Amino acid sequence: MTTSLRKRSKATGVVPAAASFALPGAGQLINGQGVKAVGVFGVALATGAAFLTGLPLLGAVIGAAHVVTHVYAVGDAYVQARKKRR
């Protein structure tokens, strides 16, 4: 089959991104980036735990750091999967 007749999936990167949305670092693990997955999960775990313990005055900052980490995990998983596909 020629390349012009193959269907190209528009969903490339959606599975790792969805996995990272559910569990930060899971998308990186799916993409074969084990060290990055452990790092992203560790940061998300640390910031999430610190936020949940309710550290006074730092709660909002730590919560924002957790949200940023989560958004980074989803975006990075999607972008890396798209790059890998090419």
TAHUSUL-V603461 format. One record per residue. N is the residue number from 1. RES is the residue in three letters. PHI is phi in radians with two decimals (NA if undefined). NEAR is the number of other C-alpha atoms within 10 Angstrom. Layout:
n->{N:N}
res->{RES:RES}
phi->{PHI:PHI}
near->{NEAR:NEAR}
//
This chain:
n->{1:2:3:4:5:6:7:8:9:10:11:12:13:14:15:16:17:18:19:20:21:22:23:24:25:26:27:28:29:30:31:32:33:34:35:36:37:38:39:40:41:42:43:44:45:46:47:48:49:50:51:52:53:54:55:56:57:58:59:60:61:62:63:64:65:66:67:68:69:70:71:72:73:74:75:76:77:78:79:80:81:82:83:84:85:86}
res->{MET:THR:THR:SER:LEU:ARG:LYS:ARG:SER:LYS:ALA:THR:GLY:VAL:VAL:PRO:ALA:ALA:ALA:SER:PHE:ALA:LEU:PRO:GLY:ALA:GLY:GLN:LEU:ILE:ASN:GLY:GLN:GLY:VAL:LYS:ALA:VAL:GLY:VAL:PHE:GLY:VAL:ALA:LEU:ALA:THR:GLY:ALA:ALA:PHE:LEU:THR:GLY:LEU:PRO:LEU:LEU:GLY:ALA:VAL:ILE:GLY:ALA:ALA:HIS:VAL:VAL:THR:HIS:VAL:TYR:ALA:VAL:GLY:ASP:ALA:TYR:VAL:GLN:ALA:ARG:LYS:LYS:ARG:ARG}
phi->{NA:-1.36:-1.15:-1.27:-1.62:-1.31:-1.42:-1.75:-1.28:-1.43:-1.54:-1.03:1.69:-1.24:-1.12:-1.09:-1.15:-1.14:-1.14:-1.22:-1.17:-1.28:-2.55:-0.95:1.79:-1.16:-1.16:-1.14:-1.15:-1.08:-1.37:1.47:-1.91:-1.09:-1.15:-1.13:-1.07:-1.12:-1.12:-1.13:-1.12:-1.09:-1.15:-1.12:-1.14:-1.14:-1.23:-1.16:-1.15:-1.14:-1.15:-1.22:-1.30:1.27:-1.03:-1.13:1.19:-1.79:-0.99:-1.18:-1.15:-1.19:-1.09:-1.13:-1.10:-1.17:-1.10:-1.09:-1.08:-1.14:-1.11:-1.05:-1.05:-1.16:-1.12:-1.14:-1.07:-1.15:-1.13:-1.16:-1.16:-1.16:-1.14:-1.13:-1.20:-1.23}
near->{5:5:7:7:7:8:7:9:8:8:9:16:23:17:17:26:27:18:20:28:19:13:17:28:33:27:30:28:18:17:19:13:15:15:12:15:21:16:14:22:21:14:17:22:16:14:21:19:15:16:20:12:10:13:12:8:8:12:17:13:12:20:18:15:17:21:15:12:21:22:16:17:28:25:19:19:30:25:16:18:22:16:10:11:10:5}
//
